[in-house]
Amino acid sequence: MNFTLQDAKALQIILSARRDVRGNRYIDKAIEPEILEAIFYAANCAPSVGFSQPWEFMVIDDSDLREKVYSEFKKENQKAKKIFRNDTLYPSLKLEGIKEAAYNIAVLYKKPTKAILGQTTQKKVGEYSVVCAIQNLWLMARAYNIGVGWVSILKPKKIKKILEISSDYKLIAYLTIGYVSEFLEVPELQTLNWETKKELCEVISKRTNDDC
């Protein structure tokens, strides 16, 4: 299958418009089952080293479980506030949407029980494959005008205990997903000058025999 220049431009627009969504953006609107399935289908199309496909997705719709996860977030966020105590911006940031999103998703890496092709030297590439699936999920969700947030201010062991996840799995990400009131034109942390956007010349280097 060959794609057109128009397809490439559409993909570039989606890539550029992807945002990390927080709780102050989610709205009370259910995600249609067929759209949610399409989003997970995209995740399942991700590349994986050794065709291992080591990802699994736990959809969390239980309010009690979410409340427990949110309590863990609050504990860890209090610790983070001490780290960023000299930054007046941090306390004002809304950094999650655990209770507001339509669903929470625990993204899991199933630990291998045998040798995996391509993973005998670099053990972490199986986990990196799961991250590729997360990116696929995120981009397809954006294509359906659905927001995704990655809640990283959580202790994986605590979340695994709350969700009763066995030791056969490693928690790679805790995501929130749902329709939103708006997608910001520019990433929020960029707008707030938390960090500046890197230019291509800053992230690309070349090794060449040509004289400079």
Contacts in CASP RR format, 6 or more apart in sequence:
PFRMAT RR
TARGET T0000
AUTHOR 0000-0000-0000
METHOD contacts of the structure
MODEL  1
MNFTLQDAKALQIILSARRDVRGNRYIDKAIEPEILEAIFYAANCAPSVG
FSQPWEFMVIDDSDLREKVYSEFKKENQKAKKIFRNDTLYPSLKLEGIKE
AAYNIAVLYKKPTKAILGQTTQKKVGEYSVVCAIQNLWLMARAYNIGVGW
VSILKPKKIKKILEISSDYKLIAYLTIGYVSEFLEVPELQTLNWETKKEL
CEVISKRTNDDC
14 139 0 8 1.000
14 142 0 8 1.000
14 143 0 8 1.000
15 139 0 8 1.000
17 142 0 8 1.000
17 183 0 8 1.000
18 138 0 8 1.000
18 139 0 8 1.000
18 142 0 8 1.000
19 142 0 8 1.000
19 147 0 8 1.000
19 183 0 8 1.000
19 184 0 8 1.000
19 187 0 8 1.000
19 188 0 8 1.000
20 148 0 8 1.000
20 149 0 8 1.000
20 150 0 8 1.000
20 187 0 8 1.000
20 188 0 8 1.000
21 97 0 8 1.000
21 101 0 8 1.000
21 147 0 8 1.000
21 148 0 8 1.000
21 149 0 8 1.000
21 176 0 8 1.000
21 178 0 8 1.000
21 180 0 8 1.000
21 183 0 8 1.000
22 94 0 8 1.000
22 95 0 8 1.000
22 96 0 8 1.000
22 97 0 8 1.000
22 149 0 8 1.000
22 188 0 8 1.000
23 94 0 8 1.000
23 96 0 8 1.000
23 97 0 8 1.000
23 100 0 8 1.000
23 101 0 8 1.000
23 176 0 8 1.000
24 94 0 8 1.000
24 100 0 8 1.000
25 147 0 8 1.000
25 180 0 8 1.000
25 181 0 8 1.000
25 182 0 8 1.000
26 97 0 8 1.000
26 100 0 8 1.000
26 101 0 8 1.000
26 102 0 8 1.000
26 147 0 8 1.000
26 176 0 8 1.000
26 178 0 8 1.000
26 179 0 8 1.000
26 180 0 8 1.000
26 181 0 8 1.000
27 178 0 8 1.000
27 179 0 8 1.000
27 180 0 8 1.000
27 181 0 8 1.000
29 102 0 8 1.000
29 178 0 8 1.000
29 179 0 8 1.000
30 102 0 8 1.000
31 102 0 8 1.000
31 103 0 8 1.000
31 146 0 8 1.000
31 177 0 8 1.000
31 178 0 8 1.000
31 179 0 8 1.000
35 144 0 8 1.000
35 146 0 8 1.000
36 103 0 8 1.000
38 140 0 8 1.000
38 144 0 8 1.000
39 137 0 8 1.000
39 140 0 8 1.000
39 141 0 8 1.000
39 144 0 8 1.000
39 146 0 8 1.000
39 177 0 8 1.000
40 57 0 8 1.000
40 137 0 8 1.000
41 140 0 8 1.000
42 136 0 8 1.000
42 137 0 8 1.000
42 139 0 8 1.000
42 140 0 8 1.000
43 55 0 8 1.000
43 57 0 8 1.000
43 133 0 8 1.000
43 134 0 8 1.000
43 136 0 8 1.000
43 137 0 8 1.000
43 140 0 8 1.000
44 53 0 8 1.000
44 55 0 8 1.000
44 133 0 8 1.000
45 136 0 8 1.000
46 55 0 8 1.000
46 129 0 8 1.000
46 132 0 8 1.000
46 133 0 8 1.000
46 135 0 8 1.000
46 136 0 8 1.000
47 129 0 8 1.000
47 132 0 8 1.000
48 54 0 8 1.000
48 55 0 8 1.000
48 126 0 8 1.000
48 129 0 8 1.000
48 132 0 8 1.000
48 133 0 8 1.000
49 116 0 8 1.000
49 117 0 8 1.000
49 118 0 8 1.000
49 119 0 8 1.000
49 125 0 8 1.000
49 126 0 8 1.000
49 128 0 8 1.000
49 129 0 8 1.000
50 116 0 8 1.000
50 117 0 8 1.000
50 118 0 8 1.000
50 119 0 8 1.000
51 117 0 8 1.000
52 112 0 8 1.000
52 116 0 8 1.000
52 117 0 8 1.000
52 119 0 8 1.000
52 126 0 8 1.000
52 129 0 8 1.000
53 129 0 8 1.000
54 109 0 8 1.000
54 110 0 8 1.000
54 111 0 8 1.000
54 112 0 8 1.000
54 126 0 8 1.000
54 127 0 8 1.000
54 129 0 8 1.000
54 130 0 8 1.000
55 107 0 8 1.000
55 108 0 8 1.000
55 109 0 8 1.000
55 110 0 8 1.000
55 129 0 8 1.000
55 130 0 8 1.000
55 133 0 8 1.000
55 172 0 8 1.000
56 107 0 8 1.000
56 108 0 8 1.000
56 110 0 8 1.000
56 169 0 8 1.000
57 105 0 8 1.000
57 106 0 8 1.000
57 107 0 8 1.000
57 108 0 8 1.000
57 137 0 8 1.000
58 105 0 8 1.000
58 106 0 8 1.000
58 107 0 8 1.000
58 108 0 8 1.000
58 163 0 8 1.000
58 165 0 8 1.000
59 103 0 8 1.000
59 104 0 8 1.000
59 105 0 8 1.000
60 66 0 8 1.000
60 69 0 8 1.000
60 103 0 8 1.000
60 104 0 8 1.000
60 105 0 8 1.000
60 106 0 8 1.000
60 163 0 8 1.000
61 103 0 8 1.000
61 104 0 8 1.000
63 99 0 8 1.000
65 162 0 8 1.000
65 163 0 8 1.000
66 98 0 8 1.000
66 99 0 8 1.000
66 104 0 8 1.000
67 99 0 8 1.000
68 162 0 8 1.000
69 98 0 8 1.000
69 104 0 8 1.000
69 154 0 8 1.000
69 159 0 8 1.000
69 162 0 8 1.000
69 174 0 8 1.000
70 96 0 8 1.000
70 98 0 8 1.000
70 99 0 8 1.000
72 154 0 8 1.000
72 155 0 8 1.000
72 158 0 8 1.000
72 159 0 8 1.000
72 162 0 8 1.000
73 96 0 8 1.000
73 98 0 8 1.000
73 151 0 8 1.000
73 153 0 8 1.000
73 154 0 8 1.000
76 153 0 8 1.000
76 154 0 8 1.000
76 155 0 8 1.000
77 95 0 8 1.000
77 153 0 8 1.000
80 90 0 8 1.000
80 153 0 8 1.000
81 90 0 8 1.000
81 91 0 8 1.000
84 90 0 8 1.000
89 192 0 8 1.000
89 194 0 8 1.000
93 192 0 8 1.000
95 151 0 8 1.000
95 153 0 8 1.000
96 149 0 8 1.000
96 151 0 8 1.000
96 153 0 8 1.000
96 176 0 8 1.000
97 149 0 8 1.000
97 151 0 8 1.000
97 176 0 8 1.000
98 104 0 8 1.000
98 151 0 8 1.000
98 176 0 8 1.000
100 176 0 8 1.000
101 149 0 8 1.000
101 176 0 8 1.000
101 177 0 8 1.000
101 178 0 8 1.000
102 177 0 8 1.000
102 178 0 8 1.000
102 179 0 8 1.000
103 176 0 8 1.000
103 177 0 8 1.000
103 178 0 8 1.000
104 174 0 8 1.000
104 175 0 8 1.000
104 176 0 8 1.000
104 177 0 8 1.000
105 137 0 8 1.000
105 173 0 8 1.000
105 174 0 8 1.000
105 175 0 8 1.000
105 176 0 8 1.000
105 177 0 8 1.000
106 159 0 8 1.000
106 163 0 8 1.000
106 165 0 8 1.000
106 171 0 8 1.000
106 173 0 8 1.000
106 174 0 8 1.000
106 175 0 8 1.000
107 130 0 8 1.000
107 133 0 8 1.000
107 134 0 8 1.000
107 171 0 8 1.000
107 172 0 8 1.000
107 173 0 8 1.000
107 174 0 8 1.000
107 175 0 8 1.000
108 130 0 8 1.000
108 165 0 8 1.000
108 169 0 8 1.000
108 170 0 8 1.000
108 171 0 8 1.000
108 172 0 8 1.000
109 126 0 8 1.000
109 127 0 8 1.000
109 130 0 8 1.000
109 169 0 8 1.000
109 170 0 8 1.000
109 171 0 8 1.000
109 172 0 8 1.000
110 168 0 8 1.000
110 169 0 8 1.000
111 168 0 8 1.000
111 169 0 8 1.000
111 170 0 8 1.000
112 119 0 8 1.000
116 126 0 8 1.000
118 125 0 8 1.000
119 125 0 8 1.000
119 126 0 8 1.000
127 170 0 8 1.000
127 172 0 8 1.000
130 172 0 8 1.000
130 173 0 8 1.000
131 172 0 8 1.000
131 173 0 8 1.000
134 150 0 8 1.000
134 172 0 8 1.000
134 173 0 8 1.000
134 175 0 8 1.000
137 148 0 8 1.000
137 175 0 8 1.000
138 148 0 8 1.000
141 147 0 8 1.000
141 148 0 8 1.000
141 177 0 8 1.000
141 178 0 8 1.000
142 148 0 8 1.000
142 183 0 8 1.000
145 179 0 8 1.000
145 180 0 8 1.000
145 183 0 8 1.000
146 177 0 8 1.000
146 178 0 8 1.000
146 179 0 8 1.000
146 180 0 8 1.000
147 177 0 8 1.000
147 178 0 8 1.000
147 179 0 8 1.000
147 180 0 8 1.000
147 183 0 8 1.000
148 175 0 8 1.000
148 176 0 8 1.000
148 177 0 8 1.000
148 178 0 8 1.000
149 175 0 8 1.000
149 176 0 8 1.000
149 177 0 8 1.000
150 173 0 8 1.000
150 174 0 8 1.000
150 175 0 8 1.000
151 174 0 8 1.000
151 175 0 8 1.000
151 176 0 8 1.000
152 173 0 8 1.000
152 174 0 8 1.000
154 174 0 8 1.000
156 170 0 8 1.000
156 171 0 8 1.000
159 165 0 8 1.000
159 171 0 8 1.000
159 174 0 8 1.000
160 169 0 8 1.000
160 171 0 8 1.000
165 171 0 8 1.000
184 191 0 8 1.000
187 197 0 8 1.000
189 195 0 8 1.000
190 196 0 8 1.000
190 197 0 8 1.000
END
